[in-house]
């Protein structure tokens, strides 16, 4: 395989995956192929959005690729924000707004358990494969740390006292939902 396209415009995600992959694979992102068109995420599920994103880019570029979709699922909120994690506070809002809304909704809730779920769809040699990673934890009372992105400053993984926003990228990549899904992806790529 010459190149593998990661279907994302989020350079934080590209960097994170590259650090997990190392030199194993020549990973490129949408910026590397000058992709500027919007990619729909309209299926209502994390797995469906992952597949939709991969298919959209593959149909236009005919290039081996993988896409991922991730959601934060909070038990006390019946799985919210889930598939709407990136746009939880509204389509024009950012991570700070999303965290504010989530913390507000969890006020006075005893159950703060949550999990991050990532589903990767790989389209390779005419076949599709799915890889899922889950990281269980809980939502902190307030932001902790400035590292990471998205909900990282308020998510504390099980067996840790630090948030994803405080943990080193190396530790986060080993235990995170995305890290687990990518590990399955790498295992598959090495087996072919």
C-alpha positions, 0 to 999 in steps of 0.5 A: 500500500503506497498511501493510506488516506485518513478521512479527516480535516482535523489535524489534531486527529491526524497527528494523534493517529500518526503518533500511534502508527509511527512509520508503519504506514504512509498516512496522509490527511484530507489537507494532503489531497486538497479536499475542501468539500463538506463530508456528510455525517447524517446517519444518526450512528457513530458506525454509520457516520464512519462508513458514510465519511469513508464512502464519500471520499472513496467514491470521489478519489478511488483511494484506500482510506479510513474514516472514524467517528467518535462520540462521548456517551454519558450514562446519566444522559441516556448516551448523550452527546453520542453521535452529536458530540462535536456539535452538542451545543450547536453547529457553530459552537466549539469544544468549550461550549460543548463542555459547558453544556455537558457539565451543566446537564450533569449538575446534581447528577451522582452517576457521572459514568461515561465512555468514549466510543470510536468506530473506524471504517477501513476501505481497502482493496475493495473491502470494508472493515470496522474496528471499534475502541471504547474507553470507560471513565467518568466526567469530572466536576470541572475542567482538568488540564489543557492538553488534548482536544474536545472533551479531554479536559473533563473525561477521566478514564477508569483507573486514573485520577487525571483527565485526558487533558492532563495525561501525556499523549503517549499514555492517552494513546495507549488507553484511549478509545481511538488508540484501541481502534487504531491498534485493531486497524494496525493489527489488520493492516499488518496481517494482510 
